[in-house]
Amino acid sequence: MNTLDRLTDLHPVSIVRVEAPAHAPEWHGWLEEIGFLPGEPVCVMARAPGGDPLVVRVGTSTFALRRSEAACVHVSADGVAA
């Protein structure tokens, strides 16, 4: 299992779980509220120069996430249609 911040760009995966860091427990609810839910397809579309933020597509929505936020999203390639 991997986290979203470590993915290769344009590599589709599925969300397994969201784990917020102790210093920002509100990130869990915020990420789930905008669509980062277990089972949802997700893909890093691009990265800003320097690698932060990331342009991420989850379901049919696209967001910019800081690398630290993307590190909260645990993903797996299991069950993802190519």
C-alpha positions in Angstrom: 0.0 0.0 0.0 1.2 3.5 -0.8 0.1 7.1 -0.2 -1.1 9.5 -2.8 2.0 11.8 -2.5 4.3 8.9 -3.5 2.4 7.9 -6.7 3.8 8.2 -10.2 1.8 10.8 -12.1 -1.1 9.5 -14.2 -1.1 6.1 -12.4 -4.8 5.3 -11.4 -5.4 3.7 -8.0 -8.2 3.4 -5.4 -8.4 5.0 -2.0 -8.1 2.6 0.8 -8.4 5.0 3.8 -7.6 8.5 5.0 -5.5 9.0 8.1 -5.0 12.6 9.3 -1.8 13.5 11.2 -2.1 14.2 14.9 -1.3 17.9 14.4 -4.3 18.3 11.9 -7.0 15.8 12.8 -9.6 18.0 10.9 -7.9 17.0 7.6 -9.6 13.6 7.8 -13.1 15.1 7.7 -12.2 17.7 5.1 -10.6 15.2 2.7 -13.6 12.8 3.0 -16.0 15.8 2.6 -14.5 16.7 -0.8 -14.6 13.1 -2.1 -11.5 11.2 -0.8 -13.5 8.2 0.3 -12.5 4.5 0.4 -13.1 2.8 -3.0 -13.0 6.0 -5.0 -10.6 6.1 -8.0 -7.8 8.7 -7.7 -4.9 9.8 -9.8 -2.1 12.4 -9.5 -2.5 14.4 -12.7 0.5 16.8 -12.4 2.8 18.5 -9.9 3.8 22.1 -9.5 7.5 22.9 -9.9 9.2 21.6 -6.8 6.5 18.9 -6.4 4.1 20.9 -4.3 1.1 21.1 -4.7 -0.2 18.1 -6.6 -3.1 18.2 -9.0 -5.3 15.3 -8.1 -8.4 13.8 -9.7 -10.7 11.9 -7.4 -13.8 10.5 -9.0 -14.9 13.3 -11.5 -13.4 16.2 -9.5 -10.0 17.8 -9.6 -8.2 19.4 -6.6 -4.8 20.9 -5.7 -3.5 19.2 -2.6 -0.4 20.0 -0.6 2.0 17.0 -0.5 1.4 16.8 3.3 -2.4 16.4 2.7 -1.9 13.9 -0.1 0.3 11.8 2.3 -2.9 11.2 4.4 -4.6 9.3 1.5 -3.6 5.6 1.5 -4.1 4.0 -1.9 -3.9 0.6 -3.6 -3.8 -0.5 -7.3 -5.9 -3.5 -6.4 -9.2 -3.5 -8.2 -8.6 -0.5 -10.4 -9.6 -0.9 -14.0 -6.8 0.1 -16.4 
